[in-house]
Amino acid sequence: MNVGVTSNAASVLAYRKTQTEAAQAEKKTAAALGAKDEITVSQAAKEFSKKPDSSLKTVFTSFADEFSKVTNEYADTIREHYAKEHAENLTYDNPSLHIWDKYKNAESPDFRSDMSEDERAWAYDQELDMLSGGKHLQMGNPYAFSAAGGPPSLASAAMKALAAARNQIDQSVQTLLAENGIDLADDTSFRLTVEQPGYSIKVSGLEDEALTEAIEQALNRGDNGKNLYNHLKLTGSDSVEYANGHLAALDAQQELTDSTLAEIKKQAGPIWARYSSTYNPHQEAMNEKILSLNPDSPLNTQERMDRISAAVRMGAPEIIAEFRTRQKDLSLVINENREVDPDGSIALQTYLRAYAQPAIDARLTLFDPYALASVGGIQNDQASHQIALQAVQAKMNELLSNLS
C-alpha cells in the first residue's frame, strides 16, 4: 500500500515542533528585552494575522442541525399546502375567529362542509399555528403529504438527517486532510473511533504511526469529536471505516430500536415532538368542565377554548396523555370528598390554580394559547402534579373542618 503525505508525515510533525520551539524562544527573548522595548511587526504580518483560519471552519455537523433542516423542509411542505388559506385568513380582522368559523362553527356561512371532519380538524390546528409562525406544525398531516405518499415519521426523518450528517462529515474529513497536506493513496483504509472522556478522535488500522498522528491532529478540532461520537451512537456502531477516499455509507436499512429513538429525541431536542405519535387533532385537550366554572366570563367562549385546546395539542402533544392519566388521581380525591364538594368544582379549581402557579409566577398569560402550551412543559413535571394534589387535599380538609 502506498501512502503519501505532502512533505511526508514525519516532516510535517517535525516542522510543527520546530515552529513551536521557535515561538517559545521568541517569547523568552521578548521577555528578556523588557516591557519597554517594542517589537516591530511588519505590515504583511499584520495583514496575514487578520486572515481567518479557513480550516477552523471545517467542522463536522451535528445530528441536531441536520434534523432541524429536515424538519424545516417538511414544515415548508405544510406551509405550501395551506398557503392560500393562510393568506385569506390574514385578510380578516380576527383571523383565528375566521379559522374557527371555517372548521368548527357549522352555523357559519364560511363553514367548510365540503371537507371531511378529519381534514377540517387538521386544517384548524395547522392554520392556527401558522398565525404564530408555524413553530409547532405537526408532521403527521396526511393531507399536506398526500403527493409524497404519506407523512414522514420520526424514524424516517431521523434516517434522512443521519444520511445528511454522514455525507457532510465525509466531505469534512476529505477537506481537513487536504488542508493539512495529507495525501492518501486510493487504497488507504482506516477506522475512526471517538475516545471518552474528551471526545478525542482516534485512527486505527494504519502501520505508519506518524501518519496516524497527523490524521488525528487534522480531525480533532472544535466539536468534531463530540459530533462524530453522537453520530456513531445513533448508527449502532462505535466506529466508522474510511476507505477509497470516503467514509462507509450509512446503512439505509438500519432498524431504529427504542433505545436509539430515545437517543434521537435527546439529541434532536424539543423539535422531535413535531413527529408525535400521540397527536390527534380531534382530541380535546381541555376538560370540558372548565367551561362551566365561570360561564359568564367573556373569556369562557367555545371558540377560545377550542383555540387553547389546539395550542396544547400542537405545542405539547405528548403531555396530554400524561395529564389525562394524572386526572385519575384527582378523580379519586373528588370522589372521597363528595360531602363537601358535590360536583368536584372546588377541587378542580384548586388543582388548576395550584398547577398553573409556576406559569403565573413567570407572568405568563394563561389564556394565551402558546403560553398555555408552555405550561404543558410544567405539566410534564411530576412535582407540579403532586403539589397541586396536596393543595386540593388541604382545601378538602379545610372544608371538612368548617363542616364539623
C-alpha positions, 0 to 999 in steps of 0.5 A: 500500500502506498501512502503519501503525505505532502512533505511526508508525515514525519516532516510535517510533525517535525516542522510543527515542533520546530515552529513551536520551539521557535515561538517559545524562544521568541517569547523568552527573548521578548521577555528578556528585552523588557516591557519597554522595548517594542517589537516591530511587526511588519505590515504583511504580518499584520495583514496575514494575522487578520486572515481567518483560519479557513480550516477552523471552519471545517467542522463536522455537523451535528445530528441536531442541525441536520434534523432541524433542516429536515424538519424545516423542509417538511414544515415548508411542505405544510406551509405550501399546502395551506398557503392560500388559506393562510393568506385569506385568513390574514385578510380578516380582522380576527383571523383565528375567529375566521379559522374557527368559523371555517372548521368548527362553527357549522352555523357559519356561512364560511363553514367548510362542509365540503371537507371531511371532519378529519381534514377540517380538524387538521386544517384548524390546528395547522392554520392556527399555528401558522398565525404564530409562525408555524413553530409547532406544525405537526408532521403527521398531516396526511393531507399536506403529504398526500403527493409524497405518499404519506407523512414522514415519521420520526424514524424516517426523518431521523434516517434522512438527517443521519444520511445528511450528517454522514455525507457532510462529515465525509466531505469534512474529513476529505477537506481537513486532510487536504488542508493539512497536506495529507495525501492518501493513496486510493487504497488507504483504509482506516477506522475512526473511533471517538475516545471518552472522556474528551471526545478525542478522535482516534485512527486505527488500522494504519502501520505508519504511526506518524501518519496516524498522528497527523490524521488525528491532529487534522480531525480533532478540532472544535466539536468534531469529536463530540459530533462524530461520537453522537453520530456513531451512537445513533448508527449502532456502531462505535466506529466508522471505516474510511476507505477509497477516499470516503467514509462507509455509507450509512446503512439505509436499512438500519432498524431504529430500536427504542433505545436509539429513538430515545437517543434521537429525541435527546439529541434532536431536542424539543423539535422531535415532538413535531413527529408525535405519535400521540397527536390527534387533532380531534382530541380535546385537550381541555376538560370540558368542565372548565367551561362551566366554572365561570360561564359568564366570563367573556373569556369562557367562549367555545371558540377560545377554548377550542383555540387553547385546546389546539395550542396544547395539542400542537405545542405539547402533544405528548403531555396530554396523555400524561395529564389525562392519566394524572386526572385519575388521581384527582378523580379519586380525591373528588370522589372521597370528598363528595360531602363537601364538594358535590360536583368536584368544582372546588377541587378542580379549581384548586388543582388548576390554580395550584398547577398553573402557579409556576406559569403565573409566577413567570407572568405568563398569560394563561389564556394565551394559547402558546403560553398555555402550551408552555405550561404543558412543559410544567405539566410534564413535571411530576412535582407540579402534579403532586403539589397541586394534589396536596393543595386540593387535599388541604382545601378538602380538609379545610372544608371538612373542618368548617363542616364539623 
